[in-house]
Amino acid sequence: MQVQIDSASDIGQYIRAIRKAQGLRQDDLAAMAGTSHVVLGNVERGKDTVQIGRVFELLRQLGIQVHLDLPVDVPQASPERP
């Protein structure tokens, strides 16, 4: 299922809903993602200052993939990867 995300709060609400649907407690998911339950709580509340890398790791642990819908006038270039 694809959903539109417009804010950090949107991401947090989906993370919380999927975590609960998977029967995970906050401290369990946080440990799986290598972060703290405080960080996870901040993400779930939509706090804008959470490190994006932590958000991506939480998404990964829940099996959520992120795709960008780029404008058609953007050249077909791939980002440089380390």
Contacts in CASP RR format, 6 or more apart in sequence:
PFRMAT RR
TARGET T0000
AUTHOR 0000-0000-0000
METHOD contacts of the structure
MODEL  1
MQVQIDSASDIGQYIRAIRKAQGLRQDDLAAMAGTSHVVLGNVERGKDTV
QIGRVFELLRQLGIQVHLDLPVDVPQASPERP
2 67 0 8 1.000
3 10 0 8 1.000
3 14 0 8 1.000
4 10 0 8 1.000
5 11 0 8 1.000
5 14 0 8 1.000
7 46 0 8 1.000
8 43 0 8 1.000
8 46 0 8 1.000
8 47 0 8 1.000
8 48 0 8 1.000
8 50 0 8 1.000
9 45 0 8 1.000
9 46 0 8 1.000
11 43 0 8 1.000
11 46 0 8 1.000
11 55 0 8 1.000
11 59 0 8 1.000
12 43 0 8 1.000
12 44 0 8 1.000
12 45 0 8 1.000
12 46 0 8 1.000
13 44 0 8 1.000
13 46 0 8 1.000
14 64 0 8 1.000
15 40 0 8 1.000
15 43 0 8 1.000
15 44 0 8 1.000
15 58 0 8 1.000
15 59 0 8 1.000
15 62 0 8 1.000
15 64 0 8 1.000
16 44 0 8 1.000
18 62 0 8 1.000
18 64 0 8 1.000
19 26 0 8 1.000
19 29 0 8 1.000
19 44 0 8 1.000
19 62 0 8 1.000
22 62 0 8 1.000
24 32 0 8 1.000
26 37 0 8 1.000
26 40 0 8 1.000
26 41 0 8 1.000
26 44 0 8 1.000
27 37 0 8 1.000
29 40 0 8 1.000
29 58 0 8 1.000
29 61 0 8 1.000
29 62 0 8 1.000
30 36 0 8 1.000
30 37 0 8 1.000
30 39 0 8 1.000
30 40 0 8 1.000
32 61 0 8 1.000
33 40 0 8 1.000
33 54 0 8 1.000
33 57 0 8 1.000
33 58 0 8 1.000
33 60 0 8 1.000
33 61 0 8 1.000
34 57 0 8 1.000
35 54 0 8 1.000
35 57 0 8 1.000
35 58 0 8 1.000
39 50 0 8 1.000
39 54 0 8 1.000
40 58 0 8 1.000
42 49 0 8 1.000
42 50 0 8 1.000
43 50 0 8 1.000
43 54 0 8 1.000
43 55 0 8 1.000
43 58 0 8 1.000
56 66 0 8 1.000
59 65 0 8 1.000
59 66 0 8 1.000
END
